[in-house]
């Protein structure tokens, strides 16, 4: 992995009416994202996946074609390439013990993507790299000691006394967990500036399709690769920093007895996922109470008075959330747009949603308060009451 596509707006943002940050509360000061060079249009995915895995089962092919349409995804980026499959043909062979080969690809790939996203983010922030005091590194795609946090800190030439936190194998809610951890660091260490990075690739889970593993097809139709980065800090410096979102209050909650609904196991063949069909229903049954806990901190009661930055795990989850809370069609537009443009990129995706949301909130009469939400293994809910600045 030597070439990364980085895409981000690098100009500073201004708003018709800027709100004053709450003293002592963490804010997001800059954002960046990066992707592998390989772009896969959804209409070409089936042909390529079936060819690369040498699958000749027409039933599987037809099922994958149906899934690709229902996910609403249009484009995705991927580390996997023709060159990788030529070098590691065993990745497309059923039952091959390939964890060593997979990690040879993923470990450097996720750090490189995280580095590119961080460089974009740092450039937008505009302050010297040595002013970064902490780094929070999130990934479910690499395994090694030392972890990617140290490699990334070295690649970016951060101070050698930078405080490092690794968050491994959290899955789809990892990005919001990272924000919660960065928030706690920023608010409890006056003057600190936290670089939060997330980076994911699907290489660990790539394998030939099998009727015994139906979720493999869901993964093939839905998930993509990429990285994101944000800088978090409290009490922004006037004229030097331009915060666009305040992290007002954060909570995490798990649903007892649901640890098998999303099940991921690492094996010699990579990582295997199983996804329970009742996941959307479990989220629907519990989401309203969870949102009310967050909204109560600001005395908020009307769902449609908020903006919504929701991790788009899939269209079914977004549809359930929309119908359960009676949200207007436009409320989940940024989440749906991120899903269409990038697929589900696990921990990264919430930041792609937030970047789209930033543009929306710059418009006149943009909402002041909103919720950032993500769901993942556990079943775990992560939520932050956020405030547009």
Steps between C-alpha positions, in 0.01 A plus 500: 500500500695798383240728348219655696222721371445777753189710471410784727419867496804685628366854535393650832126525551293798593133521581250785479460474880774334700402370842728533800645168624410402854808557720674173582299292251684307228455611140592360159756736350575332164414192297659297221452176312697272267434194284689237302543575130279210395144625442233234446167604343226283646376391158840340432549340840322172433691429182834572664429311824372190321800506266758557774364220721446261206140445604280321246185474713221689320279502810769682700559742215132586473471547877800734503348701214180545702692602811707754309179673394338503845803648679458830306882520471623648170878519546761365741876505539703187569857402583445166323636507147599282207864535606428378854311195372784420262748513787271320746275267294429296814274781624242386245535130591245355740648367825852642455676608823577855395497716814874566463460617140197714584685682775795561270255700286277662760751616762684746273188582295293633792789711632562652158133592461492640855812703425350656187173585676697650791715716271187644338349561844815663639522728198144620553568553872794723414705464817842330532504120525694520828192659659325160488514368857304175465411250230203259500529227236198288405508191276346155470730414211851453640664283767854553625717625783584784506175617349421741222488789747878490540565456127267791420657725764842428348382554141350837594809600705289560810676564830635185662309582820167519319233315701382198298177300525423192289141390438493164322213288365202712595345481155242751382468699821876555532497848350255637757686317778815673380321836519384425854854409608649805325236718667595368845871557433447853369275607786722354772831629362474879452669619183526150353432426133400147408550347155238227456549269203295207373612267223340185360539246222294192413806284418467300824153387397552447125430140395317294236121495545339198666139398555602414856601862562220721367629808682813497281280620215354780712854610581602486135200711400526757779847562646781720373847623602632838607619721783398816683653742745379781725670732748320547830567768760327719757511879520598572136753778449335799330642588158704178499236226516156465344283248685193378316343257746489476879499159671261586780412171671580135422370163615554134412251222566487129425190283470527201738472159335575622149873421477437235234292721267820637343765232529855532367765229539863512394629177345792381290292595195439857612198643681154344477187703569147393577223756508168422665188577298351662810765776517278776347215399731723507811614850408143611430380369837761692699598809302231738626590460867870540416441821305285646779787453747725711281240763416403550865841655571400803291128490574420388146178312423423524127697262276446710189649806670839323492751414229595132479846359431434126503744224403336338194544134587257424219177636353282280724638658818456851364145421388408361842646801679317738269163330544531440876580864576276641224792691353454716193647360178786751501626416850707195400605638162868533596509141630336367185734706283808361676368145453443562128843655444723280718303200630525399864865572589457386861643748754580763235153554365371731774766753398397488134146574622628785717691658213185504288310630804748786541401634159130472582536679835673797336170587334271761651267374775708187559412312818712568808471159667537150361587140576795294378410131522658164417416138573715189503599173670359460845237614391667829595354847455733800492352848501612858535284807543670744263460871439561678172730799525 
